[in-house]
Amino acid sequence: MPLTRSLGNATVVITGASSGVGAATAYALARRGADVVLAARTEEALQRVAERCRQLGGQALVVPTDVTDPTAVERLAARAAAEFGRIDAWINNATESAVGLFDEIPVTEFRRVVAVNLLGTIHGTKAALRWLDVAGGGVLVNNASMLAEVAMPYQSAYSATKHGIRGLADTVRQELRVTGRNHISLCTVLPAALDTPFFRRAANHSRRGLTPPPPVYPPEVVAETIVRLLRRPRREAYAGGAARLVGLQWRLAPALVERLLGWYTARTRFGPGVRLGATGNVFAPDAAAEPTGGWHGRRRRLVRMAAFGLAAGTAVGTVAAISRRARTGR
């Protein structure tokens, strides 16, 4: 079910709110009059996001939180409820990544990515369910990725956690249904590549500069998708047409699309120059209240990507048709 009261009167908790999609979502909600509770590790950045939210017309509470700590997440929920009286929606958005070949990513970094992305979502989900139940219903949104459905090279830690988030949501959604808690909706967002600081701040063991594979969408695309889910919940929603296209192709011909995505990603993920290995923001927060990451120029490659997608889609359709004919003819 949707929110039990209008978005303009709702209280929404957002983790990973100090930059990127989290900040963009906070602004989108504040414009509609919602009260937002902002959580991340960098208090200074959160305060800047909060000030902008107030300028846009919403109330904002800053609660510095490391989502890997379940006690801290419970404290976040309690602060939100104490300040605004209830929690109507919760958005699990905090995320990190370590980029590189699987066998070259340090185990400590891999564990941290799992702790933030997957365990952080688990901690947020546990806290959210209790307070949404107390409020008489509400919406929980997990921001995953199209890499929760497909896979790309050099993103083993990130992809593993996003697949886990999707599986977690599917299971908990079933449990809510069979236990009669239909007043709580659980939604998963699957965005395409985004113009956020994510790629500049990821741990990087590729020895090359990182760039998002085009087409690159503004974070507002995800923010508006989340707003729509709060008003009209769905089990899953893509953000960005490329995510929907690639997901469809993956379901039709996974082996072929796996090869194509591997080829495409290896040729678009890296920029010029050589970079020494860096841990990025995996252990040390460095958010700066920036929704975007300066990748807007790569959006110009949308036409090229569309051509690639059309060719890949045609190939997938042909293979699928041949396969169906072969099975029918047996």
Helices and strands as residue ranges (DSSP letters): G 7-9, E 11-15, H 20-31, E 35-39, H 43-56, E 60-62, H 70-84, E 89-92, E 98-99, G 102-104, H 107-114, I 115-119, H 120-134, E 138-143, G 146-148, H 156-178, E 184-191, H 198-201, E 203-204, E 208-210, H 219-231, E 236-239, H 241-252, H 254-268, E 270-274, G 296-301, H 302-329
